[in-house]
Amino acid sequence: MGDFKVEREEQGHRASVFIEQGGQRLAEMTFSRVNEKKFIIDHTHVDDALRGQSAGRALLDFAVGWARENGVTYLPLCPFAKAQFEKDASLRDVLAP
């Protein structure tokens, strides 16, 4: 398990949470804003250098925490995120109805 520094950025209707190491973005989860309170999780990518270290889950946990703080919900279209929400009921409070 890695201990990752996850960052977030948002530009227009696009947002992402990501892990950078040595100036390179090695893991990223991307979002599209549907409206003020809903985002679509559309893609997750983890570089081979971080595989098996729970980097994808670190991105999702950060995104879920951000959603709770900001009162937004997610529609997970990304297969990774969708599978995580299906497996872990503790995340489902941020799922879009």
Protein Blocks (a to p, Z undefined) as FASTA:
>chain_A
ZZdddddddehjbccddddeehiafbdcddddfblmbccdfbdcddfklgonlmmmmmmm
mmmmmmmmnopacddfbfklmmmmmmmmmlmmmpcZZ
